[in-house]
């Protein structure tokens, strides 16, 4: 179970870092209003996906699965 | 400006005094369709797999794990999508009353910018090649400057004829003021 949590932590950290870099570039280097609007949609979309991932993670019955595969 | 969220949409970093932005052009939307289409196809893959595995005995136990891993997969596809979108939005051509600037974002830490002054432009040529460029009216604009061996090329510009005409009018104003 610890390894699963570490896996999730690493995946979400890399994901959030990538999203941050994208939004930073759009806001900092974008010319015109389109990059700025896009950064808002990127942020909202990223947060929705993040929340859904955490919800799906919480619904997994890790004990049963680990018992089934012999851990 | 440090916090560029609040500036006018026609200003940009490095703008000179009394320099006005005449055109801000990005590549035609069609250049985004191929990557988005592939990402969409990849997004259908989990549903295809679900169609095959849903009738197995072990599926009820592993279904929540399957959908969790699908969400991780969608996170990766989302990152691919926003990366392509970022490259598209940060690659632009800016035509001002003094010069033409090509901004090209090639990656997170790979950025190119080239400037050509209007009075240095010798020749402008258009290149529209292919089925989709012809029907959707987008193509390449090549700018030859005085004394330079290398041409400036702006790829996949929408309505390139109109952009060429705008630049020629600006060149006339620059070379023959009043």
Interface residues (C-beta under 8 A of the other chain):
Chain A: X11 X15 X18 X19 X21 X22 X25 X26 X27 X28 X29 X30 X31 X32 X33 X34 X35 X36 X38 X42 X45 X46 X49 X50 X52 X53 X56 X57 X59 X60 X61 X64 X65 X68
Chain B: X4 X5 X9 X10 X12 X13 X24 X26 X58 X61 X62 X64 X65 X67 X68 X70 X71 X72 X74 X75 X78 X79 X82 X83 X85 X86 X89 X90 X92 X94 X103 X105 X108 X111
